[in-house]
Every structure is written in C-alpha cells, then in structure tokens.
Amino acid sequence: MFVESIEAEKLKALIEDKKRQLPKLISKRSQQALQKEIIFLQEEILPVVETGTQLLYLICQKHFGKVLTEAVNSDCDGFIVYYPLKERFGKIPKIAINNCKDNIYQDGHVFISVFEVENSQGTVMIPDIIPLIL
C-alpha cells in the first residue's frame, strides 16, 4: 500500500480544481494559460512532491533497520519504534500498532498498547489505537 503525503494530496486536489475551472473560462487566452499551469503542476511539480513521499518510506526503512540491528546486538527480546508521520495531530492522535508473529509465547500472549501520548507542550492525550493486522 502506498500512502501519499499531505502535500501530494493537496496538490492533486488543486490540479483537479483547476481542471474543473477550465471549461468555465470564456477567454481562449485564459483557458490556454490555465492549461499551461495544469500541465506544469502535473508534469513538473507533482513528481517532485511524490518523490518526497517515497523518501519518507526510505527514511522509515533505514531507521527501522538501525533500531532492529541495535536491538539484536543488545540481546533484546523485542523493540518498539515510534515514528511520527505528521508534525501536528488533532485532539485525539491516531497511532497504529502492529504486534507481529501473533505474539504467542510459552507463557501466553504478549502485546503492546499505548495508554497515553504526551506532546512537546506537556499535554497528555489518550490516543485512538489502530491495530494493524498484516
């Protein structure tokens, strides 16, 4: 699954809005100018913004790999990585959690949950947990 950045989504919405405006223009010169702008946004700007989205996936993979290697080298039994996907979130943050390998061990089920999240201003919030089952 590929999730686009907020910037890519907004840019695509802007392009679609401009496409809807195109038939409403009366002046041929205005239509041509708007067509050029749409093509520029689609062909020149959008690929750059989408590359930024792909970079996020690469950065996350590298970070995850480093943490996994350090956890293995430290003889840990598991590890947790929190990677914020947005600079800001709403009143109730959404945090996805995946407890892999069904977490079945000799002594029963082991799972991770999040009870509260504290932001940089010290505000404590109870997150909406989204369990990811892969």
N, C-alpha and C positions, 0 to 999 in steps of 0.2 A: 504494500500500500504506500502511496506517495502523498504526503500532506504538504500542501503549498504554504508558503509563508503568507503572513497577513498582507505584506506589500504586494505579492503576486496576485492575491485575490482582489485587492483594491484596484490594482492596475487593470486587471481583466474586466472588472465591473465598469471602470471608467471607459475602457475601449468599447464595451457593449453599449454604454450610454451614448457615446459619440456616434456609434453606428445607428442607433435609434433616432438621433437628431438629424442625420444626413438627409433622409427623404423630406424632412420638414423645411429645409432651406430652399429658398426661392432662387437666389442668385447662383448662377453657374460658378462664378469665381469663389463664392463662399463654400459651395459644395466641393470644389477641387482642393481648396485649402484644408478643409476638414478631412477629405480623403487622404491627403498627404500626411496629415497629423496622425490619423489612424494607422496608416502603413508604417510610419516612423515608430509609433508606440509598439506595434505588433512585431516589427522586424528588428528594431534596434534596441529598444529599452526592455521589453518583456524578457528576451533571452538572458540579459544581464541579471535581472531580478530573479529569474528562475535559477540561475547559477548560484545565487546566494542561498536559495533553499537547499540545493544539493550540497553546498558547503556545510550547512548545519548538520546534515546526516553524516558527512565525513568527520566533522569535529566530534560529534557524539560517539561515533565508532572508535575513533582514536582514544578519546577519554575513557570509554568503557574498557577498551583493551588494556590501557595503562593500569586502571584500577584492578582489573582481573589479575593481571600479572603480579601486582603488588600484593594482592590478597593471597594468591597461591604461594608466592615467595615468603609470606608471613605466616604460612600454615593456618590460614583462617578456615572456618567451617562454612562461611558464606560471606556475602558482601552486599552492601546497599549503595546505590548511586542515585543521587537526586540531581537532575539537570533541568533547570527552569527553561521553559520554551517561550515564555513571554516576559517582557520587562515588568508588566503590571498585570494583575488579575482582579477579578471582581470581588464582591463581598465574600463569596464562598469560592475559594480556589478549588480547581479540579486537579486531582493527582491520580495518575494511572499507576497501578501496581500489578506486577506480574510475579506470581510465586511459581517458579518453574519446577519441572520434574515432579509435579503433583505434590511435592513436599512430604512424601511419605517416608518416614524413617522408622527404625526399630521401636522407638518409644512413642510413635504416633505421628500426628500431623504437626508440622512446623510452618507457620506463616507469618508474614509481616503485614502490619496495618499501620496507619498513621492516625493519631488521635488529635493532634493539633499542629498548626503551622504558625510560625512567628515571622513577621516581615521585618524589614530593616528598621522600622519605626517602633518596634516592640509590640505591635498589635498581634494578639493571639487569635487565631481563627480555627474553626473546625472545618476541615476540607471535605469535599464531596469525593469519595473514593470511587474510582472507576476500575473495577477488576478487569485485567486483560487476560483472557484465556487464549493461548496460542496453540 
